């Protein structure tokens, strides 16, 4: 991103009961043949289409409705009955793919589910759907079109989460939060836009206000020069010259340039991983007072040898190894890390990560989504190597605010009380993890 003159620089979701009872026999007949009598759809292909063209989510438990406005009222009775039996607190994500959004919202809006609508007229001409309405579910990766089973699976999740911790807070935002397990039975919630993380450590208290100790961790550098001199990618080294760190410090402070941003924290056993980007200033030798600001991405790795070491997870200069997360060459194709550095990598071994990458197209050099890459870290050389690629992986960000521990799924959220003061309550809830 180029800027002329640093002073101009600036950073960037009923049918009545009587009618249902009168037509219950008709419903059972329709439910048994809700698609095309004697024929089943290829749900795997349909679901792949929906994920790739609309939801970008191939793992979340959900109910997907393909709603055709050309179907008659009797033909969609099974749909009304099914959705009407699902409890509002089931927390099931509902995706609706209609050929007419207004018609779909008019007919489905009374059922209090968490819907997201994606307009698509063409899908009803594909996969031998023949402009019919139907629904299917995805639970733990299994696709299902049986209405009774869909209802039971959805309602089994209609539970009231147990509050295990709460505390008032004025620091975190209500969104842009991500929570991951840390070593020593701790967990951390990071809020990149606020440059802060919170470290939660279990106490022996049964009081929900004291069941965890809370430590706010702010990003901090003890050796800024170590980070400033990290590896770089300069697209025009002949004309763009990195300015000395001392000069950068003065200009950065004067022009409010954010030197570095920590995007994510995650762990594997006793190793913690951090993704971050740094921004450095380059002087254009061709024109006076013309500067460029270039950003580079990195992944850092730190061995947590004691619980005290967790207090330094926001201090990137204390990490044992820092890897240049730039681009990879795999089977003669270039895969840049690009904006996927803002996602959280998924460690599958001490020195192995899964992360999404982009792809440089052979013709024209345009970027496209490349898939999920397996990245091997070499601590000895502090380099990364791409060893495998899942080109069919969904194009989704690996960020989440839930984590599993024992037989429970935990969720952390901030419930706002006073937006003007950023005052809210941090709530940590848990519920039994569904059997897989």
PyMOL commands that set and color helices and strands:
alter all, ss='L'
color gray80, all
select helices_A, chain A and resi 6-8+17-22+24-32+43-55+74-85+88-90+101-108+122-125+147-155+192-194+224-228+245-254+307-312+316-318+338-342+419-421
alter helices_A, ss='H'
color red, helices_A
select strands_A, chain A and resi 2-4+62-67+93-98+114-117+134-139+142-144+162-169+178-182+186-191+196-202+212-218+240-242+260-268+271-284+290-303+321-324+327-330+333-336+346-349+352-360+367-378+383-390+402-405+408-418+423-432
alter strands_A, ss='S'
color yellow, strands_A
deselect
rebuild
show_as cartoon
